[in-house]
């Protein structure tokens, strides 16, 4: 898989790396959906567009997901329904930024 670098903007933080962050940094790079019988995981970011953009770039910096794999940031005008597939579960994290 060819790696593309698309980092824009300023670094989000500087300083020592915590053990928890080191474990995230060790995650494999993004794999296209449907390759090798792997399961897919849907990531959904809801919030201010700039916060979403910074999070996408942070995940790229951590080698978790390429920025080009995300959809364009869209404004939501109506209530959003995300239907689960059979057997899917959900976990939510709300973080103040």
C-alpha positions as CSV (number, residue, x, y, z in Angstrom):
1,X,0.0,0.0,0.0
2,X,1.4,3.4,-1.0
3,X,1.6,5.9,1.8
4,X,0.4,9.4,1.1
5,X,1.2,12.3,3.4
6,X,-1.5,15.0,3.6
7,X,-0.8,16.8,6.9
8,X,-1.9,20.5,7.0
9,X,-1.8,22.9,9.9
10,X,0.1,23.1,13.2
11,X,0.9,20.2,15.5
12,X,-1.7,19.7,18.2
13,X,0.7,19.1,21.0
14,X,4.4,18.7,21.9
15,X,6.2,17.1,24.8
16,X,6.7,13.6,26.2
17,X,4.6,10.7,24.9
18,X,2.6,8.8,27.5
19,X,2.5,5.0,27.5
20,X,-1.1,5.0,26.4
21,X,-0.2,7.2,23.4
22,X,2.7,4.9,22.5
23,X,0.3,2.0,22.2
24,X,-2.0,4.0,19.9
25,X,1.0,5.0,17.8
26,X,1.9,1.3,17.3
27,X,-1.5,0.6,15.5
28,X,-1.2,-0.6,11.9
29,X,-1.8,1.8,9.1
30,X,-5.3,1.9,7.5
31,X,-6.4,-1.1,5.5
32,X,-9.0,-0.8,2.8
33,X,-12.5,-2.3,3.7
34,X,-13.0,-5.8,2.5
35,X,-9.3,-6.8,2.3
36,X,-8.3,-10.2,3.7
37,X,-11.4,-11.0,5.6
38,X,-10.9,-8.3,8.2
39,X,-13.8,-6.7,10.0
40,X,-14.6,-3.0,9.4
41,X,-14.9,-0.3,12.1
42,X,-16.9,2.9,11.4
43,X,-15.4,6.1,12.9
44,X,-17.8,9.0,13.1
45,X,-16.7,12.4,14.3
46,X,-19.4,14.9,15.4
47,X,-18.5,18.4,16.4
48,X,-17.2,21.7,15.2
49,X,-15.6,21.4,11.7
50,X,-12.2,22.7,12.8
51,X,-12.2,20.2,15.7
52,X,-13.1,17.4,13.3
53,X,-10.3,18.5,10.9
54,X,-7.7,18.5,13.8
55,X,-8.8,15.1,14.9
56,X,-8.5,13.7,11.4
57,X,-4.9,15.1,11.2
58,X,-4.0,13.8,14.6
59,X,-5.2,10.3,13.6
60,X,-3.0,10.6,10.5
61,X,0.0,11.8,12.5
62,X,-0.5,8.7,14.7
63,X,-0.4,6.5,11.6
64,X,-4.0,5.3,12.3
65,X,-5.8,6.5,9.2
66,X,-4.8,8.5,6.1
67,X,-6.6,11.8,5.7
68,X,-7.7,11.0,2.2
69,X,-9.8,8.1,3.6
70,X,-12.2,10.4,5.4
71,X,-15.3,11.8,3.6
72,X,-15.4,15.6,3.2
73,X,-16.7,17.4,6.3
74,X,-20.4,17.9,5.9
75,X,-22.9,20.2,7.7
76,X,-25.8,18.4,9.3
77,X,-29.1,20.2,9.0
78,X,-31.5,17.4,10.1
79,X,-31.4,14.7,12.8
80,X,-29.0,11.9,11.9
81,X,-29.8,8.2,12.1
82,X,-27.0,5.6,11.9
83,X,-28.4,2.1,11.5
84,X,-26.3,-0.7,13.0
85,X,-25.6,-3.8,11.0
86,X,-26.5,-7.2,12.5
87,X,-24.3,-7.9,15.5
88,X,-22.7,-4.5,15.7
89,X,-22.1,-2.7,19.1
90,X,-21.4,0.9,19.9
91,X,-19.2,2.8,22.3
92,X,-19.3,6.6,22.6
93,X,-16.7,9.1,24.0
94,X,-17.5,12.7,24.5
95,X,-14.4,14.9,25.0
96,X,-14.2,18.7,25.5
97,X,-11.7,20.3,23.2
